[in-house]
Amino acid sequence: MRAVRQELARASLATEIGFFVVTANQDGVLAVQRLAQPWGVEEGDGQAWVWALSAVEELAEYLGGRRQAFSVPLVLGGTPFQQKVWQALPGIPYGTTIAYTELAQALGKPKAARAVGAACAANPVPILLPCHRVVGRGGMLKGYALGLPVKEYLLALERRNNENPR
């Protein structure tokens, strides 16, 4: 049996909060990573390249305050519970936050706040799926895969744009 070769593409974006690399396949975006150093390599073709470039463009628009939601398709693995958490994230309104405990309750798992946190930490497409909008009780900023300074930056960006819509 021959393995099926998967088409992959990578595109990058330099921002004031770091260098982002988007990885996509022909079905959509697989990952968003933040790097300390510039990526410097753009690669891909076909539909995977289209999705990678589209995601980079949407990220640039979001970070520039011109986009509040993302439209690129996402290709997510994960456990059934992780997928349930990730599906709920786009429903958190731009510029607002929800506590891990509140999200767990909304998912019908009131004792699963830590599991919600773990699912957010495992989110392969941060920013595109806005896990930065999930915070600790009382609004306390808890861990974030891209780092707490990035979480603070994103929340401040959204608050600022909600107060001064473009």
C-alpha positions as MATLAB code, in Angstrom:
seq = 'MRAVRQELARASLATEIGFFVVTANQDGVLAVQRLAQPWGVEEGDGQAWVWALSAVEELAEYLGGRRQAFSVPLVLGGTPFQQKVWQALPGIPYGTTIAYTELAQALGKPKAARAVGAACAANPVPILLPCHRVVGRGGMLKGYALGLPVKEYLLALERRNNENPR';
ca = [
       0.000    0.000    0.000;
       1.382    3.417   -0.956;
       1.135    6.369    1.386;
      -0.821    9.312    0.064;
       1.360   12.410   -0.180;
      -0.232   15.368    1.536;
       0.218   18.794   -0.022;
       1.516   21.277    2.586;
       2.233   24.977    2.387;
       3.774   27.441    4.832;
       3.528   31.200    4.826;
       4.822   33.677    7.384;
       3.954   37.049    8.819;
       6.234   39.434   10.733;
       4.382   41.446   13.380;
       5.248   43.556   16.380;
       4.440   40.575   18.606;
       6.595   38.071   16.749;
       6.862   36.027   13.608;
       3.950   33.781   12.750;
       4.051   30.746   10.485;
       0.841   29.286    9.100;
       0.838   25.687    7.888;
      -1.991   24.521    5.643;
      -2.943   21.563    3.517;
      -5.391   21.337    0.641;
      -8.322   21.253    3.092;
      -7.438   24.275    5.234;
      -5.181   25.615    7.983;
      -3.474   23.062   10.220;
      -1.368   25.234   12.535;
      -0.375   28.738   13.555;
       2.956   29.051   15.322;
       4.791   32.017   16.792;
       8.557   32.013   16.368;
      11.261   34.073   18.006;
      13.167   34.433   14.725;
      11.981   35.199   11.190;
      10.887   32.152    9.225;
      12.315   33.209    5.905;
      10.949   30.276    3.913;
       7.682   30.422    2.032;
       6.726   27.186    0.386;
       3.786   25.507   -1.237;
       1.473   25.502   -4.165;
      -2.061   24.593   -5.073;
      -4.961   24.948   -2.666;
      -2.704   24.539    0.393;
      -0.800   27.661   -0.668;
      -4.063   29.558   -1.129;
      -5.174   28.652    2.419;
      -1.789   29.550    3.952;
      -1.686   32.937    2.210;
      -5.332   33.640    3.037;
      -4.737   32.892    6.715;
      -1.673   35.177    6.796;
      -3.707   37.954    5.163;
      -6.553   37.505    7.666;
      -4.092   37.491   10.593;
      -2.564   40.742    9.310;
      -6.035   42.287    9.025;
      -6.943   41.119   12.547;
      -3.719   42.485   14.055;
      -4.311   45.722   12.159;
      -7.765   46.058   13.706;
      -9.590   45.486   10.409;
     -10.963   41.978   11.069;
     -12.889   40.468   13.967;
     -13.515   36.911   12.723;
     -11.723   34.491   10.438;
     -13.074   32.729    7.376;
     -10.303   30.328    6.378;
     -11.210   26.664    6.852;
      -9.478   24.899    9.728;
      -8.352   21.277    9.827;
      -8.372   20.176   13.443;
      -7.552   16.840   15.010;
      -7.860   16.501   18.761;
     -10.059   14.539   21.099;
     -13.831   14.854   20.993;
     -13.706   17.103   24.085;
     -10.988   19.325   22.591;
     -13.028   19.663   19.427;
     -16.080   20.628   21.476;
     -14.077   23.371   23.220;
     -12.531   24.585   19.949;
     -15.955   24.736   18.287;
     -17.168   26.989   21.112;
     -14.299   29.499   20.863;
     -15.526   31.459   17.802;
     -18.781   32.056   19.692;
     -16.988   34.220   22.266;
     -17.655   37.764   21.040;
     -14.732   39.872   19.862;
     -13.467   42.120   22.642;
     -14.961   40.036   25.460;
     -13.737   37.232   27.680;
     -15.211   34.191   29.357;
     -13.871   32.251   32.341;
     -12.717   28.659   31.959;
     -15.410   27.663   34.455;
     -18.111   29.482   32.471;
     -17.067   27.791   29.247;
     -17.040   24.400   30.971;
     -20.586   25.034   32.230;
     -21.728   26.163   28.778;
     -20.390   22.875   27.387;
     -22.385   20.899   29.946;
     -19.259   19.889   31.886;
     -19.298   22.167   34.943;
     -16.361   20.426   36.641;
     -14.147   20.472   33.549;
     -12.563   23.933   33.834;
      -9.047   22.447   33.879;
      -9.867   20.290   30.867;
     -11.105   23.408   29.056;
      -7.774   25.063   29.897;
      -5.885   22.043   28.582;
      -7.930   22.100   25.363;
      -7.163   25.800   24.920;
      -3.453   25.092   25.480;
      -3.600   22.386   22.791;
      -5.325   24.676   20.250;
      -3.239   24.264   17.070;
      -4.515   27.499   15.512;
      -4.330   30.181   18.211;
      -5.773   33.570   17.274;
      -7.795   31.955   14.457;
      -9.640   30.097   17.225;
      -9.652   32.802   19.911;
      -8.607   30.862   23.006;
      -7.003   34.109   24.223;
     -10.552   35.194   25.152;
     -10.735   32.466   27.819;
      -9.459   33.695   31.180;
      -9.374   32.691   34.815;
     -12.048   33.468   37.336;
     -12.377   37.201   37.959;
     -10.689   38.018   34.655;
      -7.262   36.781   35.775;
      -5.011   36.034   32.820;
      -3.874   32.439   32.933;
      -1.537   30.581   30.600;
      -1.514   31.014   26.849;
       0.377   28.913   24.322;
       1.775   32.031   22.605;
       2.760   33.583   25.959;
       0.896   35.821   28.395;
       2.272   39.052   26.871;
       0.687   38.050   23.544;
      -2.609   37.228   25.279;
      -2.568   40.650   26.963;
      -1.764   42.309   23.635;
      -4.613   40.558   21.793;
      -7.178   41.335   24.487;
      -6.081   44.993   24.586;
      -6.250   45.174   20.776;
      -9.808   43.848   20.793;
     -10.931   46.142   23.635;
      -9.421   49.142   21.853;
     -11.122   48.254   18.561;
     -14.451   47.650   20.267;
     -14.269   51.130   21.806;
     -13.121   52.762   18.547;
     -14.577   50.743   15.653;
     -13.052   51.440   12.250;
];
